[in-house]
Amino acid sequence: MQSKNGTADKIIRRLKGMRTHLQADEEPFFTVPAIWDSGQEQRSVPCDVVVTNQRIFGYYFVTFPRERLFMDALNLTEIKAVTFRQKTFEPVFRELFVSDGQHKVYIRAPRKKLERLYEALQSATERYGSNIQAALQNEETKPINEAPTAFGRQEIRTTFERSPLAITILFIGGLILEIGGIVLWTTTHSSQTGLPLIIAGFVAVITAILVRRQR
């Protein structure tokens, strides 16, 4: 596929192997590094999120130490809802919820990058997606089978105890307690002094890991 757009050419050159996975007449015009979570993988996937004139998809391709490809896409014409979600006690990352009614994806990135992705996706759906299809159907006075994509923002309130910040503090605090206990045990040669700190730190670390997995 020969791209007619300079931005598309730059994106295709930068993202190795992507050209072979583009559809006919598909051109990317925006990309940003993010974390893609569709619930179909065992874990969230750090990747490049790409917006084209046909789709939004998460993508990465590596050849070392072995060849691995990740690509998960939603068609612009099928997207029903896009929500910019901000969670309390989440100081760094924001979340973009994208759904076509069946396939739900959560995209996480720093606020500024996610704002740009939100704007790019909104522009794409207005030009190429269900929004422009609904507008054309209105002009032709035909029955509308598809509702336009709904864009919005949402504030999600969460408890501090289960927030990423609290989990990080608990994990790091546990490590510090363990190291401190080992140092005290080594310097004082007394297990009664160092062992309680080591046990407390170990419990804190395990608790942080379990809470993280539950999230």
N, C-alpha and C positions, 0 to 999 in steps of 0.2 A: 504494500500500500504506500503510495507516495503522498506525503503530507503537503498540504497547501499552506500551512501555517508555520511561521518561524518558531513560535512557542511550542507547538506540537513537536517539531523536529528536535528541539532541545530536550524535551521531556523523554521522547523516544530514545534519544542517544544516551541520556543519563541512566534510564532504567533498563538495565541489561535484559535482553530477551523479550521485552514487552511487545515489540512490533509484531511478533508472530501470534500474539494472543488478542490483537485488536480485530474487531469485526470490519466488514466492508464499509468504507467511507467513515470509519470512526476516527476521530481526532481528539487527543487529550489537550486540555487547555489550562489545567490547574493540578498541582500535586503538592502534598504536604506530608511530612513524616508524622505518624500517629500510631495509636494502639487500636487494633480492630478486634472486636469481640462479637461474634455472631452466635455463640452458644453451640456451634457445630464442632469446634475444636476443644481439646482438653484444657486449653489455656488461651488467654488473650494473645494476639499476634502483633508484635511490632512490625510495621511495614510502611510502605508508601501508599497513601490514599490518593487515588487519581479520579478526577472528574473529566469526562469526555462529553461529546455532543450526543452520546447515546446511553452512557452508564456512569455509575460511581462504583469503584471497586478498590479493594485492598490488594496489594501486590508486592511480592518479593521473589527474587530468583537468585540463587547462589549455586556455584559449582564446586566450592571447596568447603569442607573436606569431601563432601559428596553433593551431588546435584539435588537441590530441593526447590520446589515451586509452590507458592501460595497465591491463590487468586480467588476472591469471592466478590460477586458483583450483584448490583441491583439495577434494573433498567429504569431510566428516567421516566418513561411513560407509565410505569407501574407503581411508582412511589406515591404513597398515600399521605405520609406524615413525616415531618422533619422537626425535631424539637431540640433546642439548645438548652441543656440541663446543667444547672449549677447546684452542687451539693454543699451544704454547710460543712465546715471543718475540712474542706478540700482546698488547701491554699494554692496549689499549683495547677492541677488538671481540671478541665471542664469536659463535659460529655455531650456528644451529639447522637441523638436517637433517630434512626432512619428505618422506615418500615414500608413494605409494599402490601401489608395486610397478612402475609404469611411468613415472610422472611424479615426478621428483626435484627438490626445491627446497632451496636453501641461503639462509637468512635471516641477515643479519649486523646486529648492533646492539651498543651498549654493554651491559656485563654486566647491570646492574640492569634495563634495559628488556627484555632478552632473557629474563631470569628471569621477569619478569611475563608475557611472551608464552608461555613454556613452561607456566607454571601455568594461564593462561587456556585454552590449547589442550588441556591435560590435563583440565581441568574440562569443556570442551565435548565432548570425545570420551566422557567418562564419562556425560554427560547426554544427548547426542544422537547420538553416533557409533557405531562398531563395538563399543566396549566395552559399551554398554548393550544393543545388539542381541544380543551373545553371552550376556549375563546373562539376557535374556528367553528366549533359546533354551534355556538351561540350565533355567530354571524350567518351561518347557513340555515338557521332555524331548524336544526335537526335535534332529536331527543339526545340528551346528554347521558351517556352510559357510564362515564367516569367522572368523579368529582375531582376538582383541581387539588393539587398537593397542598396540605395544610402546614403552614410554617408557624412556629411559636417558640416561646421561652418558658422555662419552668424552674422554679426554685424548689429544690428537694431538701427537706429538713431531715437530718439524721442525728442519732445520738453520738456524742463525742467518743464514748467507749468503743464503738465499732467503726470509727472513722479511720482512714488511712494514716492520719497524723497520730492518733492515739496508738495505733498498732506499731508505727515506727518508733515512737517514744518508748513503748513497752519493750520492743525488741532490743533497741540500743541500750536502754537502761539495764536490761537483763544481762547483756554482754559486759557492761561496765561492772555490774555486781560480781559476775563470775571472775573477771580479771582481778578485781580488787580482792576478792576472797583468796584467789591463788597467791597473790602478792603477799597478803597478810599471813597466810599459812606458811609461805616460804621464809618470810623474815622473822616471824615469831616462833616458828616450829610448833605451833599449837593448832590442832585441828578444831578445837572448840572455838577459836577465833575466826578462822577462815571458812570452815565448812558451812556454817549457816548462810553466809553471803553467797557461796557457790550454789547452794541448793536454791536460794531465793532467785538468783539470776537464772538458773536453769529452768525453774518453773515459769518465770516471766517470758523467757524466750519461747518455750513450748506453747504457752498460752497465746502469744502473739502469732505464732505459726498457725495454730488451730483456728483462731478468729479470722485470719487472712484467708484460709482455705474455705471457711464457711461463707465468707463474702463472695 
